[in-house]
Amino acid sequence: MTEKDFIEHLIAGEENALEVLYNKYAEKIYKVAVRFGLNHEDAIEIVQDVFIKVWEKRKDIRVDLSFNAYILTIC
């Protein structure tokens, strides 16, 4: 499956698609948060917050746009 496929499954409400995307992007978000000066605990919280927001707003995600840019914007 492609990333686009996982995003489409996420939009449809499939939690396993969220897990796949989390596993792919969590470390990247964490590193960005640390680069912004957050400590370990706060960076982990940011990762969680980003994916909570992704789940809550999944119906608004546009498949034709960059998911990477979307989550970094949330971050």
Backbone torsions as a table, in degrees:
resi	resn	phi	psi	omega
1	MET	NA	146.7	177.6
2	THR	-90.2	167.4	176.4
3	GLU	-58.9	-39.7	178.6
4	LYS	-58.7	-40.6	177.8
5	ASP	-61.2	-44.4	179.6
6	PHE	-64.0	-37.8	178.2
7	ILE	-65.6	-41.0	177.0
8	GLU	-62.8	-39.1	177.0
9	HIS	-68.2	-36.0	176.2
10	LEU	-61.9	-48.0	179.7
11	ILE	-58.9	-34.3	178.8
12	ALA	-75.6	-5.4	176.2
13	GLY	94.9	17.6	-179.7
14	GLU	-86.3	113.4	-176.1
15	GLU	-63.5	-31.5	-179.9
16	ASN	-64.9	-28.6	176.4
17	ALA	-68.3	-38.2	175.9
18	LEU	-62.3	-41.4	179.7
19	GLU	-62.3	-42.3	179.0
20	VAL	-62.4	-45.6	-179.7
21	LEU	-67.5	-37.3	175.6
22	TYR	-59.4	-48.6	-179.2
23	ASN	-61.6	-31.1	-179.7
24	LYS	-78.0	-36.7	-169.7
25	TYR	-111.7	-11.7	-174.6
26	ALA	-58.1	-45.5	-178.4
27	GLU	-64.0	-38.7	179.6
28	LYS	-63.8	-44.6	179.0
29	ILE	-63.5	-42.3	178.5
30	TYR	-57.3	-47.9	-178.5
31	LYS	-63.3	-38.2	177.4
32	VAL	-64.2	-43.9	180.0
33	ALA	-61.9	-41.0	178.6
34	VAL	-65.9	-39.7	178.0
35	ARG	-62.6	-26.7	176.6
36	PHE	-81.6	2.4	174.1
37	GLY	97.6	8.6	179.4
38	LEU	-79.4	149.3	175.9
39	ASN	-79.3	175.0	-174.7
40	HIS	-54.9	-49.7	-176.7
41	GLU	-63.7	-43.3	179.8
42	ASP	-67.4	-36.9	178.4
43	ALA	-65.1	-41.0	176.9
44	ILE	-63.2	-39.7	178.0
45	GLU	-63.9	-38.6	177.0
46	ILE	-61.3	-43.8	178.5
47	VAL	-57.1	-47.6	179.9
48	GLN	-61.9	-44.7	-179.3
49	ASP	-61.3	-40.9	179.6
50	VAL	-60.0	-46.2	-176.7
51	PHE	-76.5	-24.9	170.6
52	ILE	-64.6	-44.8	179.5
53	LYS	-63.9	-41.2	177.4
54	VAL	-58.2	-45.3	-179.6
55	TRP	-65.0	-44.0	-178.4
56	GLU	-65.2	-36.0	-175.6
57	LYS	-104.1	16.9	-174.0
58	ARG	-56.3	-32.0	-179.0
59	LYS	-69.9	-18.4	-179.0
60	ASP	-93.0	-6.5	-177.6
61	ILE	-70.2	133.2	177.5
62	ARG	-96.9	120.1	-177.6
63	VAL	-65.4	-27.3	-176.4
64	ASP	-80.4	-6.9	179.3
65	LEU	-106.5	166.3	-177.4
66	SER	-70.0	119.7	176.6
67	PHE	-67.8	-36.8	177.0
68	ASN	-56.6	-48.4	179.0
69	ALA	-64.0	-37.4	179.1
70	TYR	-60.3	-50.6	-177.5
71	ILE	-71.8	-31.7	176.6
72	LEU	-69.6	-31.9	174.6
73	THR	-64.6	-43.0	176.9
74	ILE	-61.9	-42.9	-178.9
75	CYS	-58.0	NA	NA
